[in-house]
Amino acid sequence: MKYLFGLLLATTITIAANAQQLNLSDINSGKYRAKGVQPVTSSADGEFYFQADKENTKIIKYSFQTGQPTDTIFDVKKARECTFDSFQGFLISPDEKRLLVYNDYEPIYRRSFKANYYYYDVRRNLIRKLTENKEKQSIPTFSKDGRMLAYVINNNIWLAKFDYDTESQITRDGEIGKIINGGTDWVYEEEFATTQLMDFSADGSLLAFVRFDETAVPQYTMQIYGNQLYPSEFTFKYPKAGEQNSKVTCNVFDIDAKTTRKMNIPPNMEYIPRIEFLPSGDELAIMTLNREQNKFDLYLANARSAVCRSVIHEENDRYVDAELFDNIHFFGNQFTYVSEKSGFTHIYLYDNTGTMQKQLTSGNYDVTKLLAVDPTTKTVFYESAEESPLQRAIYKIDITKGIKTKLSAKQGTNRATFSKNGKFFINSYNNASTPTLTAVYDAAGKELRILEDNAPLQSELSGLNIPRKEFITVKSTDGRDLNAYIMKPVNFNPANKYPLVMIQYSGPNSQQVLDTYGVDWTDYLTSQGFIVACVDGRGTGARGEDFRKCTYMNLGIYESDDQIAAAKHFATLPYIDAGKIAIWGWSFGGYNVLMSMSRGNGIFKAGVAIAPVTDWKFYDTVYTERFMRTPQQNNSGYVAGSPITLANKLEGNLLLIHGSADDNVHFQNTMDYTSALIKANKQFDIFVFTDKNHSIGGAENRTYLFQKVIKFLKTNM
């Protein structure tokens, strides 16, 4: 359930006396969205980057240091035998002598896709289809020397050897709905954020891959209407809480011997979220979790003998945060590891025997992302919330001396992407009053040049009526300070009383209260006479392990308690109409709307729940069981945290909205909840977006949705 809904942001830009009102259609069309830069791919030496031109007709090599183009390595107009006028994306081989471009992009789920790939030999300026197979390809993976490529067609792995211009099929048991080789199933993609579990050894002699057997996983079927006489059906494997997961194994294919070995991972393993060959040799890092996700193991497997040795075993009283896997970086005979074992998320240094050498960061703050490691200078680069949970800054720390240096100069939200080995980075900075400023820096933090300053947008915003975001704190029921913001109409008069709409997401380790830019429908809402507030309650991120994990086994209780407590606080303010307080949320936020309205004793006059979970037994294994364990293990927690159970306690005017083709939070959640409301004789409103998924995307759909929400709030408050 990794999704940010509504963006809920505002600015503090000076407003001109004749400022114009915001337009909802303009907001949803992206008119006020800050521009970014085209994605870049670092060269192997970290000195250059590759970037497509704006028309996606060329791939150009630039110098990080100067920003000047040094070469055009692909051009659709000059490549021999090129049959297309543009491309949708590209992939560079590690040796930079080969690349892939693709067209005919076809999404599978949120992150996964398949396409028609084309292979281009830079030295020969020749392009051709990757394969003569008529089926589209997915997750292409280059060998470390760039001379081979593994890719997947219909759940089977194929291997192309460019030196010999050959391809061969590595696996033959792949079958839709049964066996997946190299790729991942729905729940891994959604909750472990990976679509590919496949890697070559350093010398290219071995190919490791994870095999999924999802035969026993229950399937979910949705009707697709699509203006057809008879609706079609979309069926896919979806493991709900307590149900059967895919059975996973880690295998290694010996390319010369054409044999496959299964790695001997110790038992009691349920998930393999990541695999990765070490920078040299035949050792394969395999990361595993048990079903409860409270035991994490890092094994180093001898890929030829299949013997696995334990390097790290970490247990947690609650759960191990799945977002930590991507922070393991191997270099030499060492690796970085990020853990919460101190009570906050920090970086540790281990050697390959599993011996901890030192803790690199410490303090009462969370490291939010490990960004890069430079093995030459022994430097680790990372992002953290050290200065404030509301902000992000970029740092580096010297592994040998322990000297820490802040690299980002501006306070607000900094997000960085580093070149290989951390020689340069592209930093995107913004805060509540500043649209994104993207610039290139060297490893010392020196700004080299600005790539995008969004000056035209800043100028345009100065002529609009945009509310100011005020950061405040409110108290939880147990007396903790909760971070919050409030936005008032531009023509706010403290002598008047205003209706209040509380916007929230509230899911585990999420954050909505951040010092970051954005103009969204909530800004427009203030122009319609509402005050908007947002509160990050207990369970949200960047405030240490105890704060974000206190909701363990009891989702929905503290989260709703804190929204209720915040509503009661706002009701005491002289400019808030205590009888006109509403709450809004999407996905987990929609779930918490229902919990808050059912437990708030009438504090909320109205609520809008979009795509809500209504009983955790309907949601997937990985996410739900991480925080709740299975329904069999924690029946009381599931019952207490179910809006269906609490339907007879719902108070206030409710609008439910859902997409009928939501593959994430199934429409079943809303359907079963409406049955419970009818049984409890609770009146409500409902609106369905036909054939739309969890995000209900598209400017027209979003404008229609928020128009409906605003009309509902005006009518029912």
C-alpha positions in Angstrom: 0.0 0.0 0.0 2.8 2.4 -0.9 0.9 5.4 -2.3 0.7 9.1 -1.6 -2.8 10.5 -2.1 -3.7 14.0 -2.7 -0.2 15.6 -2.1 -2.0 18.0 0.3 0.5 20.8 -0.1 0.5 24.6 -0.2 2.8 27.5 -0.6 3.7 30.8 1.2 4.2 32.9 -1.9 3.5 36.6 -1.7 0.0 37.3 -3.1 -0.6 40.2 -5.4 -3.4 42.5 -4.6 -5.3 41.6 -7.7 -4.5 37.8 -7.4 -6.7 35.4 -9.3 -8.5 32.4 -7.9 -7.2 28.9 -8.4 -9.0 26.7 -10.9 -9.6 23.0 -10.1 -9.2 21.9 -13.7 -5.8 23.7 -13.9 -4.7 22.0 -10.7 -5.6 18.5 -11.9 -4.1 19.1 -15.4 -0.7 19.6 -13.7 -0.4 23.3 -14.6 1.1 24.1 -11.2 3.2 21.0 -10.9 6.9 21.8 -10.6 9.1 20.7 -13.6 11.7 18.1 -13.0 14.5 16.9 -15.3 14.7 13.9 -17.7 15.9 10.8 -15.8 19.6 10.2 -16.1 21.8 7.1 -16.0 25.3 7.4 -14.6 28.3 6.1 -16.4 30.3 3.3 -14.8 33.1 5.7 -13.8 30.6 8.2 -12.3 32.0 11.1 -14.5 29.2 11.2 -17.1 25.5 10.6 -17.4 23.2 9.5 -20.2 20.0 11.3 -20.9 17.3 11.1 -23.6 16.4 14.4 -25.3 13.0 15.8 -24.8 11.6 14.2 -27.9 13.0 10.8 -27.0 14.9 10.6 -30.3 18.4 10.7 -29.0 20.5 9.4 -26.1 23.2 11.9 -25.2 26.2 11.6 -23.0 27.0 14.6 -20.7 29.8 15.5 -18.4 28.7 15.8 -14.8 31.4 18.3 -14.2 30.7 20.7 -17.0 27.2 19.8 -18.1 28.4 19.7 -21.7 27.4 16.9 -24.1 30.4 14.8 -25.0 28.7 12.3 -27.4 25.4 11.3 -28.9 25.4 7.5 -28.5 22.1 6.9 -30.2 20.0 8.8 -32.7 16.9 7.3 -34.4 17.6 9.3 -37.5 21.2 8.0 -37.9 21.1 4.5 -36.5 21.3 1.9 -39.2 18.1 -0.1 -39.9 16.1 1.9 -37.3 12.3 1.5 -38.0 10.9 3.9 -35.5 10.9 7.7 -35.0 11.2 7.8 -31.2 11.4 5.5 -28.2 9.8 5.3 -24.7 12.8 4.4 -22.6 16.4 3.0 -22.7 18.9 0.9 -20.8 22.7 1.2 -21.0 25.0 -1.8 -20.6 27.7 -1.5 -17.9 30.5 -1.4 -20.5 28.5 1.4 -22.4 29.1 -0.4 -25.7 25.5 -1.6 -26.0 22.0 -0.3 -25.2 18.4 -1.2 -25.3 15.5 1.0 -26.3 11.9 0.1 -26.0 8.5 1.0 -27.5 4.9 -0.3 -27.2 5.0 -0.1 -23.4 2.3 -2.2 -21.8 1.7 -1.9 -18.1 1.1 -5.1 -16.1 0.6 -3.7 -12.6 1.8 -0.4 -11.0 5.6 -0.9 -11.6 5.8 -3.8 -13.9 5.5 -3.6 -17.7 6.5 -5.4 -20.9 7.5 -3.8 -24.2 9.2 -4.5 -27.5 12.9 -4.0 -26.9 15.5 -3.2 -29.5 19.2 -4.0 -29.2 21.7 -1.3 -30.4 25.4 -1.9 -30.9 27.1 1.5 -30.3 30.3 0.6 -32.2 28.4 -0.6 -35.3 25.6 2.0 -35.1 23.2 -0.9 -35.9 19.8 -1.5 -34.3 17.7 -4.6 -34.5 14.9 -6.3 -32.6 16.1 -7.9 -29.4 14.4 -11.2 -30.3 12.3 -12.6 -33.1 9.9 -13.9 -30.5 6.6 -12.1 -31.1 5.7 -11.8 -27.4 6.8 -8.7 -25.6 9.8 -8.8 -23.2 10.2 -7.6 -19.6 12.9 -6.9 -17.0 16.0 -7.0 -19.3 19.2 -7.5 -17.2 22.7 -7.0 -18.6 25.7 -9.0 -17.5 28.4 -7.0 -15.7 30.6 -6.9 -18.9 27.6 -6.1 -21.1 28.1 -9.1 -23.4 25.0 -10.9 -22.4 21.4 -10.0 -21.5 18.8 -12.0 -19.6 15.1 -11.1 -20.1 11.7 -12.6 -19.5 9.0 -13.7 -21.9 5.8 -15.2 -20.6 7.4 -16.0 -17.2 10.4 -17.7 -18.7 14.0 -16.4 -18.8 15.9 -16.1 -22.1 19.6 -15.4 -22.6 21.1 -13.4 -25.4 24.8 -13.7 -26.1 25.7 -10.6 -28.2 29.2 -11.8 -29.2 27.6 -14.8 -30.9 24.3 -13.2 -31.9 22.4 -16.1 -30.3 19.6 -16.4 -27.8 18.5 -19.4 -25.8 15.7 -20.3 -23.4 16.9 -20.8 -19.8 13.7 -21.9 -18.1 10.8 -23.8 -19.6 8.3 -24.2 -16.7 7.1 -20.6 -16.7 3.3 -20.3 -17.0 1.0 -17.4 -16.3 -0.8 -17.9 -13.0 1.5 -20.7 -12.0 5.3 -20.3 -12.3 7.3 -17.0 -12.5 11.0 -17.0 -13.2 13.1 -13.9 -12.7 10.1 -11.6 -12.3 7.9 -11.2 -9.2 4.3 -11.7 -8.3 1.7 -9.0 -7.5 2.4 -8.7 -3.8 6.2 -8.5 -4.2 5.8 -5.7 -6.7 3.4 -3.8 -4.5 4.9 -4.3 -1.0 8.6 -5.0 -1.7 8.8 -2.6 -4.6 10.5 -5.0 -6.9 9.6 -6.4 -10.3 13.0 -8.1 -10.9 14.9 -10.8 -9.0 17.7 -11.7 -11.3 21.4 -11.0 -11.4 24.7 -12.0 -13.1 27.8 -12.9 -11.3 30.8 -10.6 -11.7 32.5 -12.8 -14.4 29.2 -13.5 -16.2 29.4 -17.2 -15.8 26.3 -17.5 -13.5 22.8 -16.1 -13.6 20.8 -16.1 -10.3 17.1 -15.8 -10.2 14.1 -16.3 -7.9 11.4 -18.7 -9.0 7.8 -18.2 -7.8 5.3 -21.0 -7.6 2.0 -19.2 -7.3 -0.1 -22.2 -8.2 -1.7 -22.4 -4.8 -2.2 -18.6 -4.4 -5.9 -17.8 -4.4 -7.0 -15.7 -7.4 -9.1 -12.5 -7.5 -11.4 -11.7 -10.4 -12.7 -8.2 -11.4 -15.3 -7.4 -14.0 -14.2 -5.0 -16.7 -17.2 -3.2 -18.2 -15.6 -1.1 -21.0 -18.8 -0.4 -23.0 -19.1 -4.1 -23.9 -22.4 -6.1 -24.3 -21.0 -8.6 -21.8 -18.4 -7.5 -19.3 -15.0 -9.3 -19.5 -13.1 -10.6 -16.5 -9.6 -9.8 -15.2 -8.2 -12.5 -13.0 -4.9 -12.5 -11.1 -3.2 -14.2 -8.1 -3.6 -12.1 -5.0 -2.7 -13.5 -1.5 -5.0 -12.0 1.1 -4.0 -11.9 4.8 -3.7 -15.5 6.2 -3.9 -17.1 2.7 -1.2 -19.0 0.7 1.8 -17.0 -0.6 3.9 -18.0 -3.6 6.5 -20.6 -2.8 9.9 -19.1 -3.6 13.3 -20.6 -4.3 16.6 -19.0 -5.3 18.3 -20.7 -8.2 21.6 -20.3 -10.1 22.0 -21.1 -13.7 25.5 -22.1 -14.8 25.8 -20.6 -18.3 28.5 -22.9 -19.7 27.4 -26.1 -18.0 23.7 -25.3 -18.7 22.7 -26.6 -15.3 20.5 -25.0 -12.6 21.1 -25.3 -8.8 18.7 -24.4 -6.0 20.4 -22.6 -3.2 20.1 -24.3 0.2 18.5 -21.5 2.2 17.7 -22.7 5.7 14.0 -23.4 6.4 11.4 -21.1 8.0 11.9 -18.6 5.2 8.8 -17.1 3.5 10.1 -14.2 1.4 13.2 -13.4 -0.7 12.8 -9.6 -1.3 16.3 -9.1 -2.8 19.2 -11.1 -4.3 22.6 -9.7 -5.5 25.9 -11.1 -6.5 28.9 -9.6 -4.7 31.2 -7.3 -6.7 33.7 -10.2 -7.2 33.6 -13.9 -7.0 30.8 -16.4 -6.9 29.1 -15.4 -3.7 25.4 -14.4 -3.9 23.7 -12.3 -1.3 20.2 -13.5 -0.5 17.9 -11.5 1.8 15.0 -13.3 3.5 12.1 -12.7 5.8 10.0 -15.1 7.7 6.2 -14.9 7.3 5.7 -12.6 10.4 8.5 -10.4 9.0 10.1 -10.1 12.4 13.2 -12.1 11.4 15.5 -10.9 8.7 18.5 -12.9 7.4 21.2 -12.0 5.0 22.9 -15.1 3.6 26.0 -15.3 1.4 25.6 -18.4 -0.8 28.3 -20.1 -2.7 26.6 -20.1 -6.0 28.4 -23.3 -7.2 28.1 -25.4 -4.1 24.7 -23.9 -3.1 25.8 -23.7 0.5 24.5 -20.7 2.4 26.2 -19.0 5.4 24.5 -16.6 7.7 26.0 -13.1 7.7 23.3 -11.1 9.5 20.3 -12.4 11.6 18.1 -9.7 13.0 15.0 -10.1 15.1 12.5 -7.4 16.0 9.7 -7.6 18.7 7.4 -6.1 16.0 8.7 -6.3 12.4 11.7 -5.5 10.3 11.1 -2.5 8.1 11.0 -3.8 4.5 12.3 -0.5 3.1 15.8 -1.2 4.6 16.7 -3.8 2.0 17.9 -1.3 -0.6 20.4 0.2 1.8 22.8 -2.8 1.7 25.8 -1.8 -0.4 28.7 -4.3 -0.9 32.2 -3.0 -1.6 35.5 -4.8 -1.1 35.0 -7.2 1.7 32.5 -4.8 3.5 29.0 -3.7 3.3 26.6 -1.1 4.7 23.6 -2.2 6.6 20.7 0.0 7.9 18.9 -1.1 11.1 16.5 0.2 13.7 18.1 -1.7 16.6 19.1 1.5 18.4 15.5 2.7 18.3 16.2 5.0 15.3 17.2 4.1 11.8 21.0 4.2 11.4 23.8 3.0 9.2 26.2 0.3 10.2 29.4 -1.1 8.6 29.9 -4.9 8.5 32.6 -7.1 7.0 31.6 -10.1 4.9 32.0 -12.5 7.8 29.0 -10.7 9.5 31.1 -8.9 12.0 29.9 -5.4 12.8 32.9 -3.0 12.5 31.2 0.3 13.5 28.0 2.3 13.7 28.4 5.1 11.2 25.5 7.3 12.3 23.8 7.8 15.6 21.3 10.1 17.4 17.6 10.6 18.0 16.7 10.9 14.4 16.1 8.6 11.4 18.3 8.1 8.4 15.7 7.9 5.7 17.8 6.6 2.8 21.3 5.4 2.1 22.2 7.0 -1.3 25.6 5.9 -2.4 29.0 4.5 -1.3 32.4 5.6 -2.7 34.8 2.7 -1.9 37.8 4.7 -3.0 37.4 7.5 -0.6 35.5 5.4 2.0 32.5 7.7 2.0 28.9 7.0 2.6 26.2 9.4 1.3 22.7 9.4 2.9 19.5 11.3 3.4 18.1 11.9 6.9 15.6 13.8 9.0 18.2 14.9 11.6 17.2 18.5 11.6 13.4 17.9 11.7 11.0 15.1 10.8 9.4 17.6 8.5 12.5 18.0 6.4 15.2 16.0 4.6 18.9 16.9 4.2 21.8 15.2 2.4 24.9 14.2 4.2 28.1 12.2 3.8 30.2 10.5 6.4 33.8 9.3 6.2 33.9 5.6 7.1 37.5 5.8 8.5 37.4 9.0 10.5 33.7 9.3 11.2 33.6 12.9 10.0 30.0 13.9 9.0 29.4 16.7 6.4 26.1 18.2 5.4 25.9 18.6 1.6 22.6 20.2 1.1 22.6 23.9 2.0 18.9 24.8 1.9 16.3 23.8 4.6 13.2 22.0 3.3 13.0 18.7 1.4 16.2 17.6 -0.4 16.2 14.4 -2.6 19.4 13.3 -4.2 20.5 10.9 -6.9 24.2 10.1 -7.0 26.4 9.0 -9.8 28.3 5.8 -9.5 30.6 5.8 -6.5 29.1 9.1 -5.3 31.3 11.4 -7.4 28.5 13.8 -8.3 24.8 14.1 -7.4 21.7 15.8 -8.7 19.7 17.4 -5.9 16.1 18.3 -6.1 15.2 20.8 -3.4 11.8 22.4 -2.5 9.9 23.7 0.5 6.4 25.0 1.2 7.2 28.3 -0.5 9.5 27.1 -3.2 8.8 25.0 -6.3 11.5 22.4 -7.0 15.0 23.6 -7.8 17.2 20.9 -9.4 21.0 21.3 -9.5 24.2 19.3 -10.0 26.7 19.1 -7.2 30.1 17.5 -6.7 30.8 15.1 -3.8 31.9 18.1 -1.6 28.5 19.7 -1.9 29.6 22.4 -4.3 26.9 23.5 -6.7 28.1 23.2 -10.3 25.0 24.3 -12.2 21.2 24.6 -12.0 19.2 22.3 -14.3 15.7 23.6 -13.5 14.7 26.5 -11.2 11.0 26.6 -12.1 11.2 30.4 -12.2 8.2 30.8 -14.6 6.1 28.7 -12.2 7.2 30.8 -9.2 6.2 33.9 -11.0 2.9 32.6 -12.0 2.1 31.4 -8.5 2.7 34.9 -7.2 -0.4 36.1 -9.0 -2.7 33.4 -7.5 -4.6 33.2 -4.3 -2.8 30.4 -2.6 -3.1 29.7 1.1 -0.1 29.7 3.5 0.8 26.5 5.2 1.2 27.0 9.0 3.2 24.2 10.7 1.9 23.5 14.2 1.6 20.6 16.7 -1.4 19.1 18.4 -1.5 16.6 21.3 -2.3 12.9 20.9 -4.5 11.2 23.5 -1.3 10.1 25.4 0.1 13.6 25.4 2.6 13.3 22.5 3.2 16.2 20.1 1.8 15.4 16.7 3.1 17.3 13.7 0.4 19.1 11.7 -0.3 22.0 9.4 -3.3 24.2 8.9 -4.2 26.3 5.8 -6.7 29.2 6.0 -8.5 31.0 3.2 -6.4 33.9 1.8 -9.1 36.4 3.0 -9.3 34.7 6.4 -11.1 36.7 9.1 -10.4 35.5 12.6 -13.8 36.9 13.7 -15.6 34.4 11.5 -16.2 30.7 12.0 -15.1 28.4 9.2 -15.9 24.7 8.4 -12.8 22.5 8.7 -11.7 19.6 6.5 -9.0 17.3 8.0 -6.9 15.6 5.3 -4.8 12.6 6.3 -3.3 9.3 5.2 -2.0 8.0 8.5 -0.5 4.7 7.3 2.5 3.1 8.9 5.8 5.0 8.2 4.0 7.5 6.0 4.2 11.3 6.2 1.9 14.0 4.9 3.1 16.9 7.1 6.3 17.8 5.3 8.0 21.1 4.3 7.5 20.5 0.6 6.0 22.2 -2.4 2.7 21.4 -4.2 -0.5 22.9 -5.3 -3.5 20.5 -5.0 -7.2 20.4 -4.7 -7.0 21.3 -1.0 -5.6 24.7 -1.9 -8.7 25.2 -4.1 -10.8 24.0 -1.1 -9.7 26.9 1.0 -10.9 29.3 -1.8 -14.3 27.8 -1.3 -14.4 28.9 2.4 -13.0 25.9 4.2 -10.0 25.7 6.5 -7.8 22.6 5.8 -5.7 20.8 8.4 -3.5 17.8 8.3 -2.2 15.8 11.2 0.4 13.0 11.2 -0.6 10.8 14.0 1.1 7.9 15.8 2.4 5.3 13.4 3.8 7.8 10.9 7.4 8.2 9.9 10.7 9.9 10.7 10.2 10.0 14.5 11.9 6.7 15.6 10.9 3.1 15.8 8.6 3.3 18.8 6.5 6.1 17.3 6.0 4.4 14.0 5.5 0.9 15.3 3.2 1.6 18.3 0.2 0.7 16.1 1.5 -2.9 15.7 -1.2 -5.6 15.9 -3.9 -2.8 16.3 -4.1 -0.9 13.1 -6.8 1.8 13.1 -7.0 2.4 16.9 -4.2 5.0 17.7 -4.5 6.4 14.1 -8.2 7.2 14.6 -7.7 8.3 18.3 -5.2 10.9 17.1 -7.5 12.3 14.3 -10.3 12.5 16.9 -8.1 14.2 19.4 -7.0 16.7 16.8 -10.6 17.4 15.7 -11.5 18.1 19.3 -8.5 20.5 19.6 -9.5 22.3 16.4 -13.1 22.6 17.7 -11.8 24.8 20.5 -10.3 27.3 18.2 -12.4 30.5 18.0 -12.4 30.6 14.2 -13.4 26.9 13.7 -17.1 25.9 13.5 -17.1 23.0 15.9 -20.3 21.6 14.3 -18.7 21.5 10.9 -15.7 19.3 10.9 -15.1 16.8 8.2 -12.4 14.2 7.5 -11.0 13.0 4.2 -8.6 10.2 3.1 -7.6 7.8 0.3 -6.6 4.1 0.7 -5.3 3.8 4.3 -6.5 7.4 4.7 -10.0 6.3 3.6 -9.8 3.4 6.1 -9.0 5.8 8.8 -11.9 8.1 7.8 -14.2 5.2 8.5 -12.5 4.3 11.8 -12.5 7.9 13.0 -16.2 8.5 12.1 -17.1 5.2 13.9 -15.1 6.0 17.0 -15.4 9.8 17.2 -18.8 10.1 18.9 -20.0 12.6 16.4 -17.1 15.0 16.3 -17.1 14.6 12.5 -20.1 16.1 10.7 -19.0 14.5 7.4 -16.4 12.3 5.9 -15.1 11.2 2.5 -13.4 7.7 2.2 -11.8 6.9 -1.2 -10.8 3.3 -2.0 -10.8 2.3 1.7 -9.8 -0.9 3.3 -12.8 -2.0 5.4 -11.5 -5.2 6.9 -7.8 -6.2 6.9 -8.6 -9.8 6.0 -9.3 -8.4 2.5 -5.8 -6.9 2.0 -2.6 -8.6 0.9 -0.4 -10.8 3.0 2.9 -8.9 3.0 1.5 -5.5 4.0 -1.2 -6.6 6.4 0.7 -9.4 8.2 3.7 -7.1 8.7 1.6 -4.9 10.9 -1.2 -7.2 12.1 0.0 -10.8 11.7 -2.5 -13.2 10.2 -6.3 -13.2 11.1 -5.7 -16.6 12.7 -3.0 -15.1 15.0 -4.6 -11.8 15.8 -8.4 -12.2 15.4 -9.1 -9.6 18.1 -7.0 -7.0 16.3 -8.7 -7.6 13.0 -12.2 -7.3 14.6 -11.4 -4.2 16.6 -9.8 -2.5 13.5 -12.5 -3.3 11.0 -15.0 -0.6 9.9 -17.4 -3.4 9.0 -17.4 -4.4 12.7 -18.0 -0.8 13.7 -20.6 0.0 11.0 -23.4 0.4 13.6 -21.3 3.1 15.3 -20.8 5.3 12.3 -21.8 8.9 12.9 -21.8 11.7 10.3 -22.6 12.1 6.6 -20.4 9.7 4.6 -19.4 9.6 0.9 -17.7 6.4 -0.3 -15.8 6.5 -3.6 -14.1 3.5 -5.3 -12.8 2.4 -8.7 -14.5 -0.8 -9.8 -11.2 -2.2 -11.2 -9.0 -1.5 -8.2 -6.4 -4.3 -8.1 -4.9 -3.0 -4.9 -7.7 -2.3 -2.4 -10.5 -4.4 -4.0 -13.9 -3.0 -4.6 -15.1 -5.9 -2.4 -14.0 -3.7 0.6 -16.6 -1.1 -0.2 -19.3 -3.5 -1.3 -19.1 -5.5 2.0 -19.0 -2.3 4.0 -22.1 -0.9 2.3 -23.9 -4.2 3.2 -22.9 -3.6 6.9 -24.1 0.0 6.8 -27.5 -1.0 5.3 -27.9 -3.7 8.0 -27.1 -1.1 10.6 -29.6 1.4 9.0 -26.9 3.9 8.3 -27.5 6.3 5.4 -24.6 7.1 3.1 -23.6 8.2 -0.4 -21.5 6.2 -2.8 -19.9 6.9 -6.2 -18.1 4.4 -8.4 -15.5 5.1 -11.1 -16.1 2.4 -13.7 -13.0 0.3 -14.7 -10.7 2.7 -12.8 -7.9 1.4 -10.6 -6.7 2.5 -7.2 -5.4 5.9 -8.3 -8.5 6.8 -10.3 -6.1 8.6 -12.7 -6.5 11.1 -15.4 -7.1 14.9 -15.2 -10.8 14.7 -16.1 -11.5 11.9 -13.6 -9.6 13.8 -10.8 -11.5 17.0 -11.6 -14.8 15.2 -11.5 -13.9 13.4 -8.3 -12.9 16.5 -6.4 -15.9 18.5 -7.7 -18.1 15.7 -6.3 -16.2 15.8 -3.0 -16.4 19.6 -2.6 -20.1 19.6 -3.5 -20.7 16.8 -0.9 -18.8 18.8 1.8 -20.7 22.0 1.0 -24.1 20.2 1.1 -23.4 18.0 4.2 -21.6 20.4 6.5 
